[in-house]
Amino acid sequence: MKSPTFAYERPQSLAEALALLAQKGADARPLAGGQSLIPMLALRLARPSVLVDLGRVEGLDELTLQDGVLVIGAMVRQRQLERNALVAEHLPLLVAATKVVGHPAIRNRGTLGGSLAHADPSAEYPAVALALDAEFVIQGPRGERVIPAQEFFLGPFTTALATDELLTSIRFPIPPTHSGWGMAEVARRHSDFALAGAVALLARADDGTCARAAIALFGVATRPLRATQAEQALVGRPFTTETFREVATLATESIDEPLSDVHGSAAYRRQLVPVVVRRALEEAAQRAAAR
Amino acid sequence: MERVPITVTVNGQTVSAEVEPRMTLADFLRDELGLTGTKLGCEHGVCGSCTVLWDGAAVRSCLVLAAQADGAAITTIEGLATEGQLHPVQQAFWEAHALQCGFCTPGMILTAVALLSEDANPSEQAIREALSGNLCRCTGYQNIVRAVQLAAERLRSSS
């Protein structure tokens, strides 16, 4: 369980980090919090020849509110998100999601950007980013590009990032005040990766019906997904238990490539989907009503 | 492979060394400094046995490279007792029978120390959540939870 050998670089600036990635090619891997990469090295699932440690790169750990958008640097530690006053006020969903990412010892080191760029299909953050229509700010030798969360996750542990690019920050638009959020997951023990999970965001119209719905699934497919059919079916309907029950069953229709492994079969995960979606919707509806 | 120069404060003492990039903090503490109180169970971030404090916060030392720890202040189980007196959490583990084989104990204790430094009066649920990343295969968790409660009580009454 020891890593194979690799070289180690510790750039101080983004320009220096990007230059190293460009120079070292596909054998280089950026090291953020390392809470997924280091075990992958120990298990020899990853064999990079050089690690580019982003721990000292300036400017990647900022967290600011800009025109209704919370801009979070990729190297902001998960523990910081859990305790940040701006996040607590504007994106309580992100705080709730963070609390079930790993254990405190993991969150002390783990970063938001590292988790997103790792793109584990069972992770919470990618689904939260999808549900909130977050934008990913990517820097590379060809400059900066910004892509929506929908285009970032391509498959298991696969993203739109090129090997010479870095995810530098994530822009989360703050949901309108009349909306509510919910999150539900089934996992074997507290903070384990979910066997199935759902994030829901609901906006209520003045007549009490659903004005807008966003539902994201994780742990059930090879990448996080929006449950588009379920979302569309919910708009214009009243917030009732029957509606949620009916809509939740539609969520399984979005699963194109089901996830199946030793922790949970595809069939079992699929069976959990309507349950977690209904729970997330009910929680979101309660919060939307309380405002 | 080119070695990386680091300077780390371990249990209050400043240590400078040159480490291989792939060396984890856990291996550095155990093999270079001889601090074998830090235990290695799974070596890939599942069991929590190797938990140490990094600037006061609990961290799994098998999941960080020694090179990354340059500039950090690390506390291991060896650094908790002062002048021959067990730390209140160590004392509580002893009294509450919170260990059997003892392999998970350093990680449990350091996780508990980190929890109590942030929350002087944690609920049983909060204690269980904080310890959820630390596996014990001997005793079950009842006495471990009781030990943390006992330590919390004593720390509160002494402060």
Interface residues (C-beta under 8 A of the other chain):
Chain A: M1 K2 S3 P4 T5 F6 A7 Y8 R10 L31 G34 Q35 I38 P39 L41 A42 L43 L51 D53 G55 R79 G102 H103 P104 A105 I106 N108 R109 R189 H190 S191
Chain B: M1 E2 V4 E20 P21 R22 T24 D27 C42 E43 H44 G45 G48 T51 W54 A57 A58 V59 R60 C62 L63 V64 L65 A67 Q68 T111 A114 L115 R128 E129 A130 S132 G133
